[in-house]
Amino acid sequence: MKYEVLFRPSGKRGQVEEKRTVLEAARELGIKLRSDCGGKGTCGKCRVMIEEGEGGLSSPTEKERRLLGRQLASHCRLACTAAIQGPLSVMVPRESLADEAIVVAEGEGIPFELSPVVRKYHVAMTAPNAEDPTGDAQRLVNELAMVYGLRELSVDYPLLRKLPEVLRDAAWDVTVTVWDGKQVLDVEQGYVNDSYGMAVDIGTTTVVGYLMSMRTGQTLAIESMTNPQVAYGADVMTRIVYAMKDDENRRRIRQSIVDGLNTIVEKACAKAGIAPSKVVEMTLVGNTAMHHLFLGLNTESLARAPFVPVLQEACDFKARDLLLVINPCANVHLLPIEAGFVGADNVGVLIATQPQQYPGLTLIIDIGTNGEIVLGNEELGLICCSAAAGPAFEGAHIKCGMVASTGAIAGVKIDPETREVSYRTIGGTRPEGICGSGIIEAVAQMVKCGILSGDGRMNTDMRCVRSSENGPEFVLERADKTGIGKDIVITQKDIREVQLAKAAIYTGASILMRRLGVEKVDRVILAGAFGSYVDPESAMAIGLFPRCALENVKAVGNAAGYGARMALLSKAMRMEAARIARAVKYVELTTDPDFESMFIASTRFT
């Protein structure tokens, strides 16, 4: 039996099968509810208000009673555990939605020479006649060989279907798009100068796409969004396990990111005033799990040691086979994976930053849900590891956490005498939550003011620390001054999440340093959006990374995205990506005999 479910304020409604959860209904109707725990009923981020038809839901579970407490009496439910048994009207609070408007930190990288794998050639041919009845495709190929010396070209199948019409409408005067000197991808009427490509960084939390002119190297538009896969879990492992369950789950989670990429392409092209079909090349980077989930590959080998990827080398696919809305003949290039969970995004960071070019010892940390760390120089070589920092720095698993979007508290100061809090929000609006950079600064300030001890416990003797049904918490802002009508707080559980996340990063860096036999680093490069907004002094104060002279700590923004753009615009950079991916030595942290003891020691705030 099916029941009608209405979601407000979106107004979306539909017939939903009995016993489906409210979360499953939301997914079916295209409503992107937060589900950081993957629907296990442990994160509490998918809270919804039942406006009508509360009797049409299953009884509250023990998990709901524990997480919601008195809120149950106010018709609040967890969408992931509430099963539909009748018609419903559901209100989705602002804070329960996965935010689309992500703040993107532009990436930095080394200069490089423009040499895209896609090039355009203008040809003016003679029309076929009785003396020369050569076929259309062969006539085109022959002309390119004669004028430009291009040999053994093929014409891609979708282009063959429209080729006769295009050639004749153009009176045989056309511009031809050729990929890598091997295949004809497109034919356009007359002389066309520019060609377009997309470079995409598929992050665990955020997806960023760059529309580029492959003639000038100019960035024409940037679009970003929360990775739609957050509906299936905030962290990498939760998504891997979801995809492992059955083929339908694997198809569903893959389709969600494909739909997201197509949205990014369409929005970027609309900004630039071009059709998506004009995009004839795409490059993609992402960690190993994002790489495999996008391609629909089996993720079982990533769920257990030795964490072997299905596909490790750089690869090329046709856009039509991946169901992308760009030109169906377009090539989609995925950069290589280094090993385990150190993926193509880290390769992008390395070709963008080239740490081996510097004489001193460089530590690179791409801080995200799946933290990737590289250490070395030309003399010692490069070694890397993956640190499962979890999504705390992206705002997940934090009671009032959110991604870096409008309304997020991004910086915090606490008066050491009065304990009064001042803060800044992204966009200068009323606060709606706190993002990763704000969490780090808040924790550093709380330690400095004695609100937190070195082992992370809140000082409950202080008046600024209050008790709640879930333990002690520190109030950043009262409900009447927020944009969500609720207090924004940092809880004791939030502090534990930060300790686990920062300990993972610090331990990874420490083990790499020990492997190279060094006791200090000369430079620290912080990559990723989080690294761009976090205060280096605060990060170092809580022990996020080993100490280094502050003037030698540099944020480079989305270096993975910059690396993706380099690979889009330069064939030489693709070759460099392949070389560096094989040159970096991977270290599996969990096999280190001292990992556990080092991790525990690293949970302390220094």
C-alpha positions as a printed Julia matrix, in Angstrom:
606×3 Matrix{Float64}:
  0.0    0.0     0.0
  1.14   3.54   -0.74
  0.5    6.76    1.2
  0.84  10.4     0.18
  3.69  12.25    1.88
  4.04  16.05    1.66
  7.32  17.76    2.49
  7.33  21.42    3.43
  8.55  24.08    2.79
  9.56  22.59   -0.6
  5.97  21.5    -1.39
  7.19  18.22   -2.87
  4.78  15.34   -2.48
  4.47  11.78   -3.69
  3.07   8.31   -3.1
  5.42   6.32   -0.9
  5.36   2.61   -0.12
  4.26   1.61    3.36
  7.11   0.91    5.82
  9.56   3.11    3.92
 11.26   5.57    6.24
 10.74   9.32    5.97
 14.42   9.54    4.94
 13.86   7.09    2.08
 10.78   9.04    1.01
 12.79  12.27    1.02
 15.48  10.68   -1.17
 12.85   9.42   -3.63
 11.37  12.92   -3.94
 14.74  14.65   -4.34
 14.89  16.28   -0.91
 18.46  16.25    0.38
 18.16  15.56    4.07
 21.32  15.32    6.13
 22.11  11.75    7.15
 25.66  11.89    8.43
 25.52   8.4     9.94
 24.07   6.85    6.77
 20.62   6.3     8.28
 21.75   4.34   11.35
 19.93   6.61   13.77
 23.05   7.75   15.59
 23.84  11.28   14.37
 20.47  12.97   14.91
 20.97  15.29   11.89
 17.82  14.18   10.0
 15.31  15.69   12.42
 11.93  16.59   10.94
  8.69  17.97   12.38
  5.45  16.06   11.77
  2.73  18.63   11.02
 -0.13  16.28   10.16
 -0.63  12.53   10.38
  1.63  11.7    13.3
 -0.37   8.49   13.69
  0.86   7.53   10.25
  4.34   6.8    11.61
  5.83   3.9    13.51
  6.38   4.33   17.25
  9.56   6.13   18.36
 12.55   3.83   18.67
 14.91   3.68   21.63
 17.48   5.57   19.52
 14.96   8.36   18.94
 14.1    8.56   22.63
 17.77   8.84   23.51
 18.62  11.46   20.87
 15.43  13.54   20.91
 14.35  13.34   24.54
 11.72  15.98   25.25
 11.62  17.0    21.56
  9.48  13.93   20.86
  6.59  15.69   22.6
  6.97  18.53   20.06
  6.3   16.17   17.12
 10.0   15.92   16.26
 11.17  12.62   14.74
 14.28  11.14   13.14
 13.56  10.68    9.45
 15.85   7.63    9.22
 13.98   5.56   11.82
 10.37   6.78   11.47
  8.56   4.33    9.15
  5.54   5.47    7.14
  2.18   3.84    8.0
 -0.22   6.5     6.71
 -0.47   9.9     4.97
  1.87  12.58    6.34
  2.78  16.25    6.19
  6.41  16.8     7.17
  8.24  20.07    7.85
 11.99  19.92    7.19
 13.95  22.43    9.33
 16.67  24.46    7.64
 19.44  22.79    9.66
 18.35  19.29    8.54
 19.0   20.03    4.86
 22.3   19.32    3.14
 23.45  22.82    2.17
 24.09  23.48   -1.53
 25.84  26.86   -1.17
 29.37  25.86   -0.25
 32.17  28.39    0.13
 34.97  27.4    -2.26
 38.59  28.26   -1.56
 40.32  28.8    -4.89
 43.37  26.59   -5.29
 46.96  27.63   -5.86
 49.66  25.84   -7.82
 52.78  26.12   -9.9
 52.72  27.7   -13.38
 52.45  25.26  -16.3
 52.41  25.33  -20.06
 49.05  25.17  -21.83
 48.94  22.02  -23.98
 45.45  20.48  -23.87
 44.83  17.01  -25.19
 41.9   18.4   -27.25
 42.63  20.66  -30.23
 40.56  22.31  -32.97
 41.33  22.38  -36.7
 39.59  24.43  -39.37
 39.1   22.8   -42.77
 37.34  23.86  -45.99
 36.63  20.81  -48.12
 35.27  20.27  -51.59
 31.87  18.67  -51.77
 31.64  15.09  -53.13
 30.8   14.66  -56.81
 30.63  11.94  -59.44
 34.42  11.99  -59.91
 35.09  11.97  -56.11
 32.33  10.12  -54.22
 34.44   9.54  -51.08
 32.32   9.02  -47.95
 31.78  11.9   -45.53
 33.85  10.55  -42.64
 36.71   9.48  -44.86
 36.63  12.78  -46.71
 36.99  14.61  -43.39
 39.79  12.36  -42.21
 41.64  12.69  -45.53
 41.45  16.49  -45.35
 42.85  16.55  -41.81
 45.68  14.26  -42.87
 46.54  16.38  -45.9
 46.34  19.8   -44.22
 47.52  19.04  -40.67
 49.36  15.74  -40.95
 46.94  13.93  -38.66
 47.11  10.21  -39.48
 44.94   7.23  -38.58
 42.08   9.28  -37.19
 38.77   7.68  -36.27
 35.4    9.39  -35.99
 33.42   8.69  -32.83
 30.08   6.96  -33.31
 27.62   9.65  -32.04
 29.31  12.17  -34.36
 28.87   9.85  -37.36
 25.12  10.02  -36.88
 24.98  13.8   -37.33
 28.01  14.27  -39.61
 26.22  14.38  -43.0
 23.82  17.11  -41.88
 26.52  19.26  -40.27
 28.85  19.08  -43.27
 26.19  20.0   -45.78
 24.63  22.76  -43.66
 28.14  24.24  -43.32
 28.82  23.98  -47.07
 31.82  21.78  -46.12
 33.5   24.6   -44.15
 33.9   23.29  -40.6
 35.97  23.3   -37.4
 36.92  19.85  -36.17
 37.61  18.89  -32.54
 40.25  16.15  -32.26
 41.22  14.26  -29.11
 44.92  13.43  -28.63
 45.49  13.36  -32.38
 43.52  10.11  -32.55
 39.79  10.68  -32.67
 37.35  13.25  -34.07
 34.9   14.26  -31.34
 32.92  17.1   -32.88
 32.38  19.07  -36.07
 31.02  22.64  -36.02
 30.0   24.96  -38.8
 32.55  27.55  -39.93
 35.52  28.75  -37.91
 35.19  28.19  -34.16
 38.05  29.36  -31.99
 37.34  28.24  -28.44
 36.84  24.84  -26.85
 35.65  24.04  -23.35
 36.45  21.56  -20.63
 35.38  20.8   -17.05
 37.71  19.97  -14.16
 35.99  18.44  -11.13
 37.08  17.65   -7.59
 34.73  15.11   -6.01
 35.29  15.59   -2.3
 33.66  13.45    0.34
 31.67  16.47    1.53
 31.96  19.04   -1.27
 32.02  18.75   -5.07
 33.57  21.6    -7.04
 33.52  22.02  -10.82
 35.56  24.45  -12.93
 34.47  25.34  -16.47
 37.6   26.2   -18.44
 38.54  27.64  -21.82
 41.04  25.15  -23.2
 42.3   27.78  -25.63
 43.23  30.43  -23.06
 43.31  28.46  -19.81
 40.84  30.92  -18.29
 38.37  29.79  -15.64
 34.94  30.74  -16.98
 32.75  29.58  -14.11
 32.98  27.75  -10.78
 30.13  25.77   -9.26
 30.04  23.8    -6.03
 27.6   21.74   -4.02
 27.41  19.4    -1.09
 28.23  15.91   -2.35
 24.75  14.35   -2.8
 26.13  11.11   -1.38
 26.02  12.64    2.13
 22.45  11.31    2.15
 24.04   7.86    2.43
 26.6    8.79    5.09
 28.95  11.62    6.02
 32.11   9.52    5.99
 33.82   7.32    3.42
 33.38   3.98    5.19
 29.63   4.43    5.74
 29.16   4.98    2.0
 31.39   2.03    1.11
 29.35  -0.27    3.35
 26.09   1.09    1.88
 27.3    0.39   -1.66
 28.44  -3.11   -0.69
 24.97  -4.16    0.41
 23.64  -4.9    -3.09
 23.78  -3.81   -6.73
 20.79  -1.49   -6.33
 22.52   0.45   -3.55
 25.65   0.73   -5.68
 23.57   2.02   -8.59
 21.67   4.46   -6.38
 24.72   6.02   -4.73
 26.48   6.27   -8.1
 23.47   7.94   -9.71
 23.37  10.54   -6.95
 26.89  11.82   -7.76
 26.24  11.64  -11.52
 23.15  13.79  -11.03
 25.22  16.17   -8.92
 27.93  16.48  -11.57
 25.35  17.12  -14.25
 23.82  19.88  -12.13
 27.24  21.48  -11.69
 27.94  21.28  -15.44
 24.58  22.81  -16.35
 24.9   25.65  -13.85
 28.48  26.45  -14.87
 27.61  26.41  -18.57
 24.56  28.62  -17.96
 26.82  31.17  -16.24
 29.19  31.17  -19.22
 26.41  31.18  -21.8
 27.38  27.94  -23.52
 25.58  24.63  -24.05
 26.8   21.6   -22.02
 27.3   19.8   -25.34
 30.18  22.23  -26.05
 32.18  20.67  -23.19
 34.45  18.18  -24.95
 36.82  17.12  -22.16
 36.55  16.5   -18.42
 39.07  15.63  -15.72
 38.12  14.22  -12.34
 39.92  13.84   -9.03
 38.7   12.38   -5.76
 39.78  10.01   -3.04
 39.74   6.3    -3.81
 36.24   5.75   -2.43
 34.75   8.71   -4.35
 36.56   7.47   -7.5
 35.09   3.97   -7.16
 31.59   5.1    -6.2
 31.45   7.46   -9.19
 32.46   4.67  -11.56
 30.11   2.19   -9.89
 32.99  -0.15   -9.03
 32.81  -2.81   -6.34
 34.03  -1.31   -3.05
 34.45  -4.51   -1.02
 38.25  -4.52   -1.39
 38.35  -1.0     0.1
 36.54  -2.12    3.24
 39.22  -4.5     4.49
 43.01  -4.71    4.64
 45.1   -4.32    2.57
 42.53  -1.84    1.06
 43.3   -2.59   -2.58
 41.57  -0.44   -5.26
 39.92  -2.08   -8.26
 41.5    0.43  -10.65
 44.67   2.33   -9.85
 46.07   3.73  -13.1
 44.81   6.83  -14.88
 41.81   5.99  -17.04
 39.65   7.47  -19.79
 35.95   6.91  -20.4
 33.36   8.32  -22.76
 30.92  10.81  -21.26
 27.97   8.91  -22.72
 28.99   5.73  -20.86
 29.09   7.66  -17.58
 25.68   9.29  -18.27
 27.09  12.81  -18.19
 25.35  15.7   -19.97
 28.47  17.02  -21.71
 29.23  16.16  -25.35
 28.58  12.39  -25.63
 31.88  11.96  -27.5
 33.81  13.81  -24.78
 36.61  12.05  -22.97
 36.49  11.86  -19.16
 39.96  11.47  -17.65
 40.39  10.27  -14.07
 43.82  10.87  -12.55
 45.61   7.87  -11.04
 45.24   6.62   -7.49
 48.36   6.36   -5.34
 47.31   3.49   -3.07
 44.64   2.49   -0.58
 42.69   5.58    0.4
 45.24   8.04   -0.98
 43.49   8.84   -4.2
 43.54  10.94   -7.33
 42.79  14.08   -5.32
 46.15  13.76   -3.58
 47.83  13.3    -6.96
 46.19  16.58   -7.97
 47.62  18.25   -4.86
 51.11  16.93   -5.63
 51.23  18.09   -9.25
 49.91  21.48   -8.11
 52.4   21.99   -5.27
 55.47  19.99   -6.46
 56.93  19.56   -2.92
 59.99  17.75   -4.28
 61.19  21.01   -5.82
 61.94  22.55   -2.41
 65.18  21.81   -0.51
 63.58  21.71    2.95
 61.26  19.06    4.29
 57.65  19.74    3.27
 54.57  18.37    5.02
 51.35  18.56    2.99
 48.03  17.96    4.71
 44.82  17.88    2.67
 42.42  18.2     5.59
 39.02  16.69    5.01
 36.84  13.77    5.95
 39.56  11.55    4.52
 42.78  13.39    5.43
 45.71  12.78    3.1
 49.25  13.53    4.23
 52.51  13.7     2.24
 56.0   14.27    3.59
 59.38  14.59    1.88
 61.64  16.38   -0.57
 63.73  15.52   -3.61
 66.54  14.01   -1.55
 64.44  11.79    0.72
 61.61  11.15   -1.72
 57.91  11.4    -0.9
 55.88   9.17    1.4
 52.16   9.44    2.07
 49.36   8.1     4.22
 45.64   8.42    4.69
 44.3    9.56    8.05
 40.68   8.75    8.8
 39.94  12.09   10.41
 36.21  11.63    9.99
 33.8   14.44    9.09
 34.16  16.56   12.23
 36.14  19.24   10.37
 33.35  19.36    7.78
 30.75  20.0    10.5
 29.37  16.45   10.72
 29.2   14.55   14.03
 29.17  17.99   15.7
 25.88  18.9    17.4
 25.63  22.34   15.77
 28.07  21.57   12.95
 27.53  22.58    9.34
 29.54  22.93    6.16
 31.33  26.17    5.29
 28.34  28.04    3.9
 26.44  31.22    4.65
 25.62  31.5     8.34
 28.41  29.22    9.54
 30.53  30.47   12.43
 34.02  30.41   10.9
 36.09  32.15   13.59
 35.81  32.45   17.37
 37.44  34.58   20.07
 36.81  34.21   23.83
 37.69  36.93   26.31
 40.04  35.3    28.86
 38.58  37.38   31.72
 34.84  37.49   31.06
 34.6   34.34   28.87
 32.41  36.36   26.49
 32.35  35.03   22.93
 32.81  37.01   19.76
 32.64  35.37   16.35
 32.46  35.93   12.63
 30.09  34.15   10.27
 30.39  33.44    6.59
 28.36  36.08    4.81
 28.09  38.21    7.97
 24.63  36.82    8.72
 23.12  35.51   11.94
 24.78  32.22   12.91
 23.11  28.94   11.96
 25.86  26.57   13.1
 29.62  26.21   13.2
 31.95  24.92   10.47
 35.37  23.29   10.78
 37.53  26.4    11.0
 35.25  27.82   13.68
 35.4   24.59   15.67
 39.22  24.64   15.67
 39.4   28.28   16.78
 36.73  27.72   19.44
 38.56  24.71   20.88
 41.9   26.54   20.87
 40.3   29.49   22.66
 38.58  27.21   25.18
 41.91  25.58   26.02
 43.6   28.97   26.3
 40.92  30.26   28.68
 40.91  27.15   30.85
 37.43  26.08   29.79
 39.02  22.87   28.46
 41.78  20.89   30.12
 44.64  19.31   28.19
 42.82  15.98   28.09
 39.71  17.66   26.62
 37.42  17.76   29.64
 35.22  20.8    30.16
 35.69  22.65   33.41
 32.2   22.31   34.9
 33.12  24.64   37.77
 33.06  27.59   35.38
 29.8   29.52   35.06
 30.14  29.6    31.25
 29.82  25.8    31.13
 26.28  24.58   31.63
 24.76  21.15   32.14
 22.43  19.52   29.63
 20.73  16.15   29.36
 23.69  15.08   27.19
 26.44  16.42   29.44
 28.32  19.72   29.78
 28.26  22.26   26.95
 29.59  25.73   26.17
 27.24  28.28   24.59
 28.55  30.22   21.6
 25.32  32.1    20.98
 21.84  32.22   22.48
 18.77  31.21   20.51
 17.35  34.72   20.13
 20.47  35.86   18.27
 20.81  32.9    15.91
 19.27  32.29   12.51
 17.74  28.96   13.56
 16.03  29.95   16.81
 18.16  27.54   18.85
 21.25  27.87   21.0
 24.5   27.17   19.19
 26.71  25.19   21.53
 29.84  23.07   21.69
 29.28  19.89   23.69
 31.65  17.55   25.46
 30.91  14.98   22.74
 31.89  17.56   20.1
 35.25  17.99   21.84
 35.82  14.23   21.7
 35.07  14.25   17.97
 37.64  17.03   17.47
 40.19  15.1    19.54
 39.75  11.98   17.4
 39.97  13.95   14.14
 43.03  15.97   15.08
 44.76  12.93   16.59
 44.35  11.06   13.29
 46.08  13.87   11.38
 48.85  14.4    13.94
 49.55  10.68   14.28
 49.77  10.25   10.52
 52.26  13.1    10.21
 54.28  11.8    13.18
 54.56   8.29   11.75
 55.7    9.66    8.38
 58.33  11.78   10.12
 59.58   8.74   12.0
 59.74   6.69    8.78
 61.99   9.35    7.22
 64.01   9.69   10.41
 63.31  13.4    10.91
 62.26  15.35   13.99
 60.93  18.55   12.42
 59.52  19.91    9.18
 60.52  23.09    7.38
 57.25  23.86    5.61
 53.61  22.93    6.15
 51.15  23.21    3.29
 47.46  23.08    4.2
 45.29  22.06    1.26
 41.53  21.96    0.91
 38.86  24.52    1.78
 39.19  23.8     5.49
 42.93  24.44    5.37
 42.31  27.83    3.76
 40.0   29.14    6.47
 41.51  27.62    9.59
 43.8   29.82   11.68
 47.26  28.12   11.55
 48.14  29.29   15.06
 44.96  27.78   16.5
 45.46  24.55   14.56
 49.02  24.22   15.8
 47.99  25.14   19.35
 45.61  22.19   19.66
 48.09  19.8    18.01
 46.51  19.35   14.6
 49.96  19.13   12.98
 53.6   19.17   14.16
 55.02  22.53   15.16
 56.59  24.68   12.48
 57.47  28.37   12.16
 54.14  30.09   11.52
 55.56  32.06    8.58
 56.27  28.7     6.88
 52.69  27.47    7.17
 50.82  28.15    3.93
 47.25  27.47    2.85
 46.85  26.69   -0.85
 43.08  26.28   -1.04
 41.65  23.57   -3.23
 44.95  22.34   -4.63
 43.29  19.09   -5.74
 40.94  21.15   -7.91
 43.88  23.14   -9.24
 45.61  19.87  -10.11
 42.48  18.72  -11.94
 42.58  21.94  -13.98
 46.26  21.42  -14.74
 45.49  17.92  -16.05
 42.62  19.29  -18.12
 44.79  21.94  -19.77
 48.09  20.1   -20.1
 48.89  16.66  -21.45
 52.32  17.01  -19.83
 50.65  17.35  -16.43
 48.78  14.09  -17.01
 52.1   12.42  -17.62
 53.49  14.06  -14.48
 50.48  12.81  -12.51
 51.15   9.25  -13.65
 54.82   9.57  -12.74
 54.31  11.06   -9.29
 51.55   8.61   -8.37
 54.0    5.73   -8.86
 56.89   7.52   -7.17
 55.17   8.21   -3.85
 55.57   5.47   -1.25
 52.4    4.61    0.65
 52.45   3.93    4.39
 49.51   2.04    5.93
 49.15   3.6     9.37
 47.17   0.8    10.99
 50.0   -1.69   10.49
 52.45   0.46   12.45
 53.0   -1.23   15.85
 52.93   2.12   17.66
 49.91   3.54   15.92
 47.46   2.99   18.77
 49.68   4.4    21.51
 50.67   7.38   19.36
 47.03   8.03   18.5
 45.95   8.03   22.14
 48.79  10.37   23.08
 47.83  12.69   20.2
 44.31  13.22   21.51
 45.67  15.67   24.09
 45.54  19.37   23.35
 49.09  20.74   23.41
